[in-house]
Amino acid sequence: MSRIHETALVDPAARIADDVEIGAFSLVGPKVTIGPGSRIGPHVVVTGRTTIGENTRIFQFASIGEEPQDKKYAGEDTELIIGDNTTIRELCTFSRGTVQGGGKTIIGNNNWIMACVHIAHDCLLGDNIIMANNASLAGHVTVGDWAILSGYSLIHQFCNVGEHSFTSFASHVNQSIPPYVTVSGEKARAKGVNTEGLKRRGYTPEQIQQVRRAYKVLYRSGLRLEEARERLEEMAADHAEVRPLVEFLDTTEKSFIR
């Protein structure tokens, strides 16, 4: 049986798994779905067409699934989707999507999202991402698997944060970040490869060496972008770990930090 505090306001139309916990004074709207094993702390608002997966924990004073902060929004029935096994700490604010942006904000599985994080409308997050305290995503941002955004990192709208990338404390990012790349600074600049993260995720020394070589091609070779892309394509034929960089160059629509 769901463990719902007597002071919580849960709309009868909400779809709540039998073992979900909902804390005191929380509010759950009629279009909300919450999967098995999830726990909603006290003073949490979950509203809109919001789906929360299994074994996800949301701490106190979070606002989940509220209307997007976009003047074009006109009450459309857009969505927020949160996957499984994600931790969402205190005072986080996650917005639903907009029609213009595809209608969905999506947050994947196994993510660790610390206090006061803002995820704006139409953002698309992969899996195993860490966002530290006060990191913020503007609208339409994409974040790849295993990315780490340190505290107070700010990501401009429409940026693409590549998989396994890393932003240092208080990085101001107004261009996309390629996979594997570490950036830092008030105007974020590339500083190297996230080698420590790759080691933790099981990359071999040879694989990490190939990523470093690919980084040098993109950042230190002096090649024009198209020439660098061709060189990376050649490397990717023999080293699969280089392929994400090629795919990033092929798909990113916003200028990237170089």
Secondary structure by P-SEA (a helix, b strand, c coil): cccccccbbbbccccccccbbbccbbbbcccbbbcccbbbccbbbbbcbbbbccbbbbccccccccccccccccccccbbbbbcbbbbccbbbbbbbccccccccccccbbbbccbbbbccbbbbbcbbbbcccbbbccbbbbccbbbbcccbbbcccccccccbbbcccccccccccccbbbbcccccccccaaaaaaaacccaaaaaaaaaaaaaaccccccaaaaaaaaaaaaaccccaaaaaaaaacccccccc
